[in-house]
């Protein structure tokens, strides 16, 4: 309910295209009107925004003109934003469910959902017609079903892996950097396969006597090795290809292969490192060095014509959440490495190892590959990785709050209170509330934030 309030409140008040809304909602409207366009990303997010526009336009209580008779700017802004708001709200529930599957604690799951609900990057990108929130939701769903496959009864194993493969295909169909989720899935599967091989060699002594259980976390024993590429490679690519059919059917100028070539050429040659004032470096994202200004307006107050108020919307994450989650991710990675070393020394791992593996794989697979990208990149590219960092912080804070030591419990509550206060403090520049200039600049802690 908190997430929905933050994402739907005054959703259509700013009646203009903001930042990259000059692309995605316009392209979605082009699908509805049959107008040709070139986009540098696959089509799924535009399909979803177009569906939102169509549904909103056909509601009996909306007064929008028919979408096919006007330009996108003449429609209500809520029509091209509400699907994002619904997706951002759903993401909180899905992330809480994933947290529960990894480590069944109600407090941990609740904190995971809370951190995502109140973070500025997730709030802002859920309130505007961008595509990052769809990629993050689909990627989280894919890993959720992969974890369910690791824990599921054999009767529903193939169903869970099929759903994992479908959602992997959805992530690629939003943006190609959705491949980071596939990399995370393969990191998880590979670790468990290697651990089972080591277990087998230590206990069975021959390839024909592979035990059905064992290793760090036993993979289902009724799954052959060829099932993994089937579910995690072939199926996602098939979904990706199928989702292009409406586009290439509507616009016959370029076929499927030619569209992939054009997209690759655009990202390889067109977008240079210094072409945008909000370009940032991948290693600066966890530290929140260069957020993005989506909208800014200065206006005179009604009480005093000489005074001004600022209306600003910044893709600025909750600073305390970002900085503490970066430390939490570092600590979790060290714990994971220590457990991994202990396992290969013949000692058992504890029940948090699956959680640590998924969070470490999810974070680094969605963050480190950006080091190889030379084009202009932005703070919002960190969103899929940040979800795993927030989950790591939620795990540490939940353990502090439930500790038997008074000081640890107190530190957990103080951390949670500080994060929530930071959320309230920076909320005006995430919702676009009016601020006096001095109040605006008080919130710009770093000169690079402006």
C-alpha positions in Angstrom: 0.0 0.0 0.0 2.9 2.4 0.8 4.5 1.5 -2.6 1.3 2.1 -4.4 0.7 5.4 -2.7 4.2 6.7 -3.6 3.9 5.5 -7.2 0.3 6.5 -8.0 -0.1 9.8 -6.1 -0.6 12.7 -8.5 0.7 10.5 -11.3 -0.6 12.6 -14.1 -0.1 16.1 -12.5 3.0 16.8 -14.6 1.4 16.9 -18.0 4.4 16.7 -20.2 7.0 14.2 -21.4 9.9 14.0 -19.0 13.5 12.9 -19.8 13.3 9.6 -21.8 9.6 9.8 -22.0 10.2 11.6 -25.3 11.1 8.1 -26.5 9.2 5.2 -24.9 5.6 6.6 -24.5 5.9 8.1 -28.0 7.0 4.8 -29.4 4.1 3.1 -27.6 1.7 5.6 -29.1 3.3 4.9 -32.6 2.4 1.2 -32.2 -1.3 2.2 -31.6 -1.3 4.5 -34.6 0.8 2.4 -36.9 3.5 5.1 -37.3 6.9 3.8 -38.2 9.9 4.5 -35.8 13.3 3.2 -34.9 14.1 2.3 -31.3 17.4 1.3 -29.9 15.8 -1.3 -27.6 13.6 -4.4 -28.0 9.9 -3.8 -28.0 8.3 -5.3 -24.9 8.3 -2.2 -22.7 6.6 -0.2 -25.5 4.0 -3.0 -25.9 3.2 -2.7 -22.2 3.0 1.1 -22.2 0.8 1.0 -25.3 -1.5 -1.5 -23.6 -1.7 1.0 -20.7 -2.6 3.8 -23.0 -5.2 1.7 -24.8 -6.8 0.6 -21.5 -6.8 4.1 -20.0 -8.3 5.5 -23.2 -11.2 3.0 -23.2 -12.2 3.5 -19.6 -15.7 5.0 -19.3 -14.6 7.7 -16.8 -11.6 9.1 -18.6 -12.1 12.1 -20.8 -9.1 11.6 -23.1 -9.7 12.1 -26.9 -9.3 8.9 -29.0 -5.6 8.1 -29.0 -5.4 7.5 -32.7 -6.6 11.1 -33.4 -4.2 13.1 -31.3 -0.5 13.2 -30.5 0.8 11.6 -27.3 1.1 15.0 -25.6 -2.6 15.5 -25.8 -3.4 12.4 -23.8 -3.5 12.3 -20.0 0.1 11.7 -18.7 -1.4 9.1 -16.4 -2.3 7.0 -19.4 1.3 6.4 -20.3 2.6 6.2 -16.7 0.1 4.0 -14.8 1.5 0.7 -16.1 4.9 1.7 -14.8 3.4 2.5 -11.4 1.7 -0.8 -11.2 4.9 -2.6 -12.2 6.9 -0.8 -9.6 4.3 -1.6 -6.9 4.3 -5.3 -7.9 8.1 -5.4 -7.8 7.9 -4.9 -4.0 5.8 -8.0 -3.6 7.9 -10.1 -5.9 11.1 -9.1 -4.2 9.6 -9.9 -0.8 8.6 -13.3 -2.1 12.1 -14.0 -3.4 13.5 -12.9 0.0 11.2 -15.4 1.7 12.2 -18.2 -0.5 15.9 -17.5 0.1 15.6 -17.1 3.9 12.1 -17.6 5.4 11.8 -14.6 7.8 8.8 -12.3 7.8 10.9 -9.4 9.0 13.5 -9.9 6.3 10.9 -10.1 3.6 9.1 -7.0 4.9 12.3 -5.0 5.1 13.3 -6.0 1.5 9.9 -4.8 0.2 10.1 -1.6 2.3 13.6 -0.6 1.0 12.5 -1.0 -2.6 9.2 0.8 -1.9 11.0 3.9 -0.4 14.1 4.1 -2.6 14.1 7.2 -4.9 15.4 5.4 -8.0 12.6 2.9 -7.9 10.0 5.6 -7.0 10.9 7.9 -9.8 11.3 5.2 -12.6 7.9 3.8 -11.5 6.3 7.2 -11.9 7.4 7.9 -15.5 7.2 6.0 -18.8 10.7 4.5 -18.8 11.6 0.9 -19.3 14.0 0.1 -16.5 11.3 -0.9 -14.0 10.1 -3.7 -16.4 13.5 -5.2 -16.8 14.0 -5.2 -13.0 10.6 -6.9 -12.4 11.1 -9.6 -15.0 14.6 -10.3 -13.9 13.5 -10.7 -10.3 10.7 -13.0 -11.4 13.2 -15.1 -13.4 15.4 -15.6 -10.4 12.4 -16.2 -8.1 11.3 -19.2 -10.3 14.9 -20.4 -10.5 15.1 -20.5 -6.7 11.7 -22.2 -6.6 13.1 -24.8 -9.0 16.0 -25.5 -6.6 13.6 -26.0 -3.7 10.5 -27.4 -5.5 9.1 -30.9 -5.5 10.0 -32.9 -8.6 6.4 -32.7 -9.8 6.6 -28.9 -10.6 10.3 -28.7 -11.4 9.9 -28.3 -15.1 7.1 -25.8 -14.6 9.3 -23.6 -12.5 12.2 -23.8 -14.9 9.9 -23.0 -17.8 8.7 -19.9 -16.0 12.3 -18.9 -15.3 13.1 -19.2 -19.0 10.1 -17.2 -20.0 10.9 -14.3 -17.7 14.5 -14.4 -18.8 13.2 -13.9 -22.4 11.1 -11.0 -21.1 14.2 -9.3 -19.7 16.0 -9.4 -23.0 12.9 -8.1 -24.7 13.0 -4.9 -22.6 16.8 -4.3 -22.9 19.7 -6.3 -23.9 21.4 -5.7 -20.5 18.7 -8.1 -19.2 21.3 -10.7 -20.2 22.9 -9.9 -16.8 20.0 -11.9 -15.2 20.9 -14.9 -17.3 24.5 -14.5 -16.3 23.4 -14.6 -12.7 21.3 -17.7 -13.3 24.2 -19.5 -14.9 26.5 -18.5 -12.1 24.1 -20.0 -9.6 23.6 -23.2 -11.6 27.3 -23.6 -12.3 28.3 -23.3 -8.7 25.8 -26.0 -7.7 26.9 -28.3 -10.5 30.5 -27.9 -9.6 29.7 -28.6 -5.9 27.8 -31.7 -6.8 30.7 -32.9 -8.9 33.1 -32.4 -6.0 30.6 -34.2 -3.7 30.3 -37.0 -6.1 34.1 -37.5 -6.4 34.5 -37.4 -2.7 31.7 -39.9 -1.9 31.0 -42.0 -5.0 34.3 -42.4 -6.7 32.9 -43.0 -10.2 30.8 -41.3 -12.8 28.2 -44.1 -12.8 27.4 -43.6 -9.1 26.4 -40.0 -8.9 24.3 -39.4 -5.7 20.9 -37.8 -6.1 21.6 -35.4 -3.3 24.7 -33.7 -2.0 26.8 -30.7 -2.8 26.3 -27.2 -1.4 22.6 -27.3 -2.4 21.4 -30.4 -4.2 20.0 -29.8 -7.6 17.0 -31.9 -8.6 18.2 -35.4 -9.5 15.6 -35.9 -12.3 17.1 -33.1 -14.4 19.6 -34.0 -17.1 22.5 -31.7 -18.0 20.9 -30.8 -21.3 17.8 -29.4 -19.5 19.8 -26.3 -18.4 20.6 -24.9 -21.8 17.1 -25.8 -22.9 15.4 -23.8 -20.2 18.0 -21.1 -19.6 19.2 -20.4 -23.2 16.9 -21.8 -25.9 13.6 -21.0 -24.3 14.5 -17.4 -23.5 15.8 -16.8 -27.0 12.6 -18.3 -28.4 10.5 -15.9 -26.2 12.7 -13.0 -27.3 12.2 -13.9 -31.0 8.4 -14.4 -30.6 8.0 -11.0 -29.0 9.4 -9.3 -32.1 6.7 -10.7 -34.3 4.2 -7.9 -33.7 6.8 -5.3 -34.5 8.2 -6.8 -37.7 4.7 -7.6 -38.8 3.6 -4.1 -38.4 6.7 -2.5 -39.9 7.9 -4.6 -42.8 10.8 -2.2 -43.7 13.2 -4.3 -41.7 13.1 -7.9 -40.7 14.1 -9.5 -37.3 17.8 -9.9 -38.1 18.2 -6.5 -39.6 16.6 -4.9 -36.5 19.2 -6.7 -34.2 22.0 -5.4 -36.5 20.7 -1.9 -36.3 20.3 -1.9 -32.5 23.8 -3.3 -32.1 25.2 -0.6 -34.4 23.4 2.1 -32.6 24.8 1.2 -29.2 28.3 0.4 -30.6 28.7 3.6 -32.7 26.2 6.2 -31.9 26.1 6.8 -28.2 29.5 8.1 -27.1 30.8 8.5 -23.6 30.5 12.2 -23.3 27.3 13.0 -25.2 25.0 13.6 -22.2 25.5 15.8 -19.1 24.2 13.0 -16.8 26.6 10.3 -18.0 28.2 8.5 -15.1 30.7 5.7 -14.5 29.7 2.2 -13.5 31.9 2.2 -10.4 30.3 5.4 -9.1 26.7 4.0 -9.1 26.8 2.3 -5.6 28.1 5.6 -4.2 25.4 7.7 -5.9 27.8 10.2 -7.3 25.9 11.3 -10.4 22.1 11.0 -10.2 19.9 12.3 -13.0 17.8 15.4 -13.1 14.5 14.4 -14.9 12.7 17.8 -14.5 13.3 21.3 -13.1 11.1 24.4 -13.0 11.5 27.7 -11.2 8.5 29.7 -10.5 7.5 32.8 -8.5 5.5 32.3 -5.4 2.0 33.7 -5.2 2.7 35.4 -1.9 5.8 37.3 -3.0 6.6 37.9 -6.7 10.3 38.4 -5.8 10.6 34.9 -4.3 10.9 31.7 -6.3 10.1 28.1 -5.6 11.8 25.1 -7.4 9.9 22.1 -8.7 12.5 19.3 -9.2 12.4 15.6 -10.0 15.7 13.8 -9.5 16.4 10.1 -10.1 18.2 10.2 -6.7 18.3 7.1 -4.6 18.0 7.2 -0.9 21.6 8.0 0.0 21.7 6.0 3.2 20.1 3.0 1.5 22.7 3.2 -1.3 25.8 3.7 0.9 24.7 1.1 3.6 23.6 -1.4 0.9 27.1 -1.1 -0.7 28.7 -2.0 2.6 26.2 -4.8 3.1 26.9 -6.2 -0.3 30.7 -6.2 0.5 30.1 -7.9 3.8 27.8 -10.5 2.3 30.3 -11.2 -0.4 33.0 -11.9 2.2 30.7 -14.2 4.1 29.9 -16.0 0.9 33.6 -16.5 0.1 34.3 -17.8 3.6 31.5 -20.3 3.4 32.6 -21.4 -0.1 36.1 -22.0 1.2 34.8 -23.9 4.2 32.8 -26.1 1.9 35.8 -27.1 -0.2 37.7 -27.7 3.0 35.1 -30.4 3.9 33.0 -28.4 6.3 29.2 -27.8 6.0 27.7 -24.5 4.9 24.8 -22.9 6.9 21.3 -22.2 5.8 22.1 -18.7 4.5 24.4 -19.9 1.7 21.7 -20.0 -1.0 20.7 -16.5 -0.1 24.3 -15.3 -0.2 24.8 -17.1 -3.6 21.8 -15.6 -5.3 22.5 -12.1 -4.0 26.2 -12.1 -4.9 25.5 -13.5 -8.3 22.5 -11.2 -9.0 24.5 -8.1 -7.9 27.8 -8.7 -9.7 26.3 -10.1 -12.8 24.1 -7.0 -13.2 26.8 -4.5 -12.3 30.4 -5.6 -13.3 29.6 -6.2 -17.0 29.1 -2.4 -17.3 32.8 -2.0 -16.9 33.2 -3.3 -20.4 30.8 -0.7 -21.9 32.4 2.4 -23.4 29.2 4.2 -24.3 27.4 6.8 -22.1 25.7 5.0 -19.2 23.5 6.3 -16.4 22.6 5.8 -12.8 19.4 4.0 -13.7 21.5 1.1 -15.2 22.3 0.2 -11.6 18.7 -0.5 -10.7 18.7 -4.3 -11.3 21.9 -4.7 -9.2 20.7 -2.3 -6.5 17.8 -4.6 -5.7 20.2 -7.3 -4.6 22.2 -4.8 -2.6 19.0 -3.6 -0.8 18.1 -7.2 -0.1 21.5 -7.8 1.4 21.1 -4.8 3.7 17.6 -6.0 4.6 19.1 -9.3 5.7 21.7 -7.7 7.9 19.2 -5.3 9.5 16.7 -8.0 10.2 19.4 -10.1 11.9 20.4 -7.1 14.0 16.8 -6.4 15.0 16.2 -10.0 16.0 19.5 -10.3 17.9 19.6 -11.4 21.5 22.1 -8.6 22.2 20.6 -5.3 23.2 23.2 -3.1 21.4 22.7 -5.0 18.2 19.0 -4.6 18.4 19.3 -0.9 19.0 21.7 -0.5 16.1 19.3 -2.3 13.8 16.4 0.0 14.9 18.5 3.1 14.6 19.6 2.1 11.1 16.0 1.5 10.0 14.9 4.8 11.5 17.7 6.7 9.8 16.9 5.2 6.4 13.2 6.1 6.8 14.1 9.7 7.8 16.3 10.0 4.8 13.4 8.8 2.6 11.2 11.5 4.0 13.9 14.2 3.6 14.6 13.5 -0.1 11.0 12.6 -1.0 10.1 16.1 -2.3 12.7 16.0 -5.1 11.4 12.5 -6.1 7.7 13.4 -6.2 8.3 16.9 -7.6 7.0 18.9 -4.6 7.7 22.6 -4.5 10.7 23.7 -2.4 12.2 27.0 -1.6 15.7 27.3 -3.2 17.5 27.0 0.2 15.6 23.8 0.9 16.5 22.5 -2.5 20.2 23.2 -2.2 20.2 21.7 1.3 19.3 18.4 -0.2 22.1 18.6 -2.8 24.8 17.2 -0.6 27.3 16.8 -3.5 27.9 19.3 -6.2 27.6 16.4 -8.7 24.0 15.9 -7.8 22.9 19.1 -9.5 
